[in-house]
Amino acid sequence: FPVTIRRLNMKLTNIKTTSDFVMEIEKMVKDKHIEYFEAVLLYCERNNIEIETAASLVKQNQTLKAKIQIEAENINMIRRPVARLPI
């Protein structure tokens, strides 16, 4: 059941794969000089998709997820772990 919904959401948002989504976010970060978190929000706004859809794509890519987590830690949105390995 969740796989069917995920495929439907990807078809509606013109995202073919998680890597396409990540590449688009990386491009926005580089071109617009913005944070990853902000790029995801902007992507959702421009493509008229829900944050939950983007969240499921972010969760599938550990590198993007880690970058957003570090940004959130830096602005004290979430608590920093005691020890962290570099990415």
C-alpha positions in Angstrom: 0.0 0.0 0.0 2.6 2.7 0.9 4.6 1.8 -2.3 1.5 2.6 -4.4 1.1 6.0 -2.7 4.8 6.8 -3.1 4.6 6.0 -6.8 1.5 8.2 -7.2 3.2 11.1 -5.4 6.3 10.8 -7.5 4.2 10.8 -10.7 2.3 13.9 -9.6 5.5 15.8 -8.8 7.4 14.8 -11.9 10.1 13.2 -9.8 11.3 10.1 -11.3 13.7 8.9 -8.6 15.0 10.0 -5.2 18.3 10.8 -6.9 16.5 13.2 -9.3 15.1 15.0 -6.3 18.5 15.2 -4.5 20.2 16.5 -7.7 17.5 19.2 -8.0 18.0 20.2 -4.3 21.8 20.3 -4.7 21.5 22.5 -7.8 19.2 24.9 -5.9 21.7 25.1 -3.0 24.6 25.8 -5.3 22.9 28.2 -7.7 20.9 30.2 -5.2 23.4 30.0 -2.3 20.7 28.8 0.2 20.6 26.1 2.9 19.4 22.6 2.1 16.4 23.0 4.4 15.4 26.2 2.6 15.9 24.5 -0.8 13.5 21.7 0.1 10.9 24.1 1.2 11.3 26.2 -1.9 11.1 23.1 -4.1 7.9 22.1 -2.4 6.4 25.6 -2.9 7.4 25.8 -6.6 6.2 22.3 -7.5 3.1 22.5 -5.3 3.9 19.3 -3.3 3.4 18.6 0.3 6.3 18.7 2.8 5.5 15.1 3.7 6.2 14.0 0.2 9.6 15.7 0.2 10.3 14.3 3.7 9.9 10.8 2.4 12.4 11.5 -0.4 14.9 13.1 2.0 14.6 10.1 4.3 15.6 7.8 1.4 18.9 9.7 0.9 21.2 9.5 3.9 23.6 12.2 2.7 20.9 14.8 2.1 19.2 13.8 5.4 22.6 14.3 7.2 23.1 17.7 5.7 19.7 18.9 6.7 20.2 17.5 10.2 23.5 19.4 10.6 21.8 22.6 9.5 19.1 22.0 12.0 21.6 21.4 14.8 23.5 24.6 13.8 20.5 26.7 14.3 19.5 24.8 17.5 16.3 23.4 15.9 17.3 20.0 17.1 19.7 18.8 19.8 23.3 17.9 18.8 24.5 14.4 19.4 27.4 14.0 21.8 29.7 12.6 19.0 29.3 12.8 15.3 31.2 11.2 12.4 32.1 13.5 9.5 30.2 13.1 6.2 
